[in-house]
Amino acid sequence: MIKILTTKTYEKQLQKFKKQHPDLKNQYAKTIELLEQNPYHPSLRLHKLQGNLQEYYSVRLNMKYRILLDFIIQDDQIILLNIGSYDNLYR
């Protein structure tokens, strides 16, 4: 199983995100569970980013929101870096 790690910044952003979007609590839990079990699951839509964020990856929480992550598969780790809307994460 993959180990999910977070940063302090991510934890702060997650708390804010949860307060603003309580309706996404179950979807968030499902996304994290899928990441742990199989980060390549098609519904996550894991993909490498381009441009200034080219060293990172992203997965979908839903059609509007994403989780930015550092995907280190050789160490069986995923480091969650940011959570938010597509527009806020990629500008």
Buried (B, 14 or more C-beta within 10 A) or exposed (E): EBEBBBEEEBEEBBEEBEEEBEEBEEBBEBBBEBBEEBBEBEEBEBEEBEEEBEEBBBBBBEEEBBBBBBBBEEEEEBBBBBBBEEEEBBE
